[in-house]
Amino acid sequence: MQQYSRESFTMQSKCKFQLHILVILVVFELTFGQDLNQLCTSSPSHRMGRCVRREHCSGVTENDSIWNGTICRSDESRQRETLICCPVLQNCVNCGKPDPIVTNRINGGSEVEPGSHSWATLLVYTLGREISRSLCGGVLINLQHVLTAAHCIEGLPRNWRMQKVRLGEWNSEYCSNSENESTCKQELNVRRTTIHDQYNRLSKSHSHDIALLQLEKEVTISQYVKPICLPLDSSLQLMSMKEEDKQYTVVGWGETELGNKSPNLLEVTVTGRHISMCNEVFRKHGIALSETQLCVGGEEGKDSCRGDSGGPLMRRMNDIWYLIGLVSFGDRTCGVRNQPSVYTNVTAYIDWIEHQLIELS
């Protein structure tokens, strides 16, 4: 057995990344004092935020006690407005909601309806001499950022360059015949890539196999392009961490049971396993996994495969899709019974994502 990596009031305005809005507020510094736009920490969630006027924080409602309970400044005697701690990392309005509802069910998978997983992306590489190919997947988490696997960025062959992200790529022919082709399929340059600083491409375990891509500009939200939700709430994180015997969905354009890449986006339902199962399977290869990784699959003919690396492992909770993991690595032969695959546990990296977005602002 050979172990390998699996590479080969409109909604648009509501969904804007909060720091993008907050940068504009700096011009008000002299009016509202030095607290404006300063970093803050919510209580009791201990998540990072920025001090802003309430009307500039679209992610907080009047009844949101977690964030409203943290006041940056309140000085009515000097006629200075109250500033609240507004979350840096928050989900977009209507994130994770498929359009239309999925009616079908990448290895052993079935085609999905257009727009059903509108956060799934393809990474486009140039291989030298103007040859371009899509070799990895990714997942859109807000208007300008995509998560993928670190091994899709680090340690590429000398002439390979990951340059663009393609969104809305359900099927190229379908998009070409669409009346809304400009919003159906979008291809954006990557401005900056950030790989987890503890990722080591030489490590067999592929720990910290996660990277954040900042796009050159914001995507255009449509039926075919929309971010997924992150499990930011502590209760959702607890639910997503209990992976054993839970059903998850993984999507991608990678290799199918026929041995070739799929032209259409496919999905397959896979089962979560206790991490001890993966440790037992991969121990003979000198691989030991940590709690930052997930063990999923091991059912005959149902698996992620080559070309799916960096793509989303998801769970549907309360009719909303949440990102749980990223395709990392598995057995050379996909879809083998009792041979699960390994995914990066996104829930374990919420703080890391938050801090990277602060650095990029």
Beta strands, then each sheet from edge to edge (+ up, - down):
strand 1: 3-5
strand 2: 39-41
strand 3: 48-53
strand 4: 71-75
strand 5: 80-87
strand 6: 110-111
strand 7: 120-126
strand 8: 132-140
strand 9: 145-148
strand 10: 161-167
strand 11: 186-195
strand 12: 211-215
strand 13: 247-252
strand 14: 266-273
strand 15: 293-297
strand 16: 312-317
strand 17: 320-331
strand 18: 340-345
sheet 1: 1+ 17- 16+ 13- 14+ 6-
sheet 2: 1+ 17- 18+ 15-
sheet 3: 2+ 3- 5+ 4-
sheet 4: 7+ 8- 9+ 12- 11+ 10- 7+
end
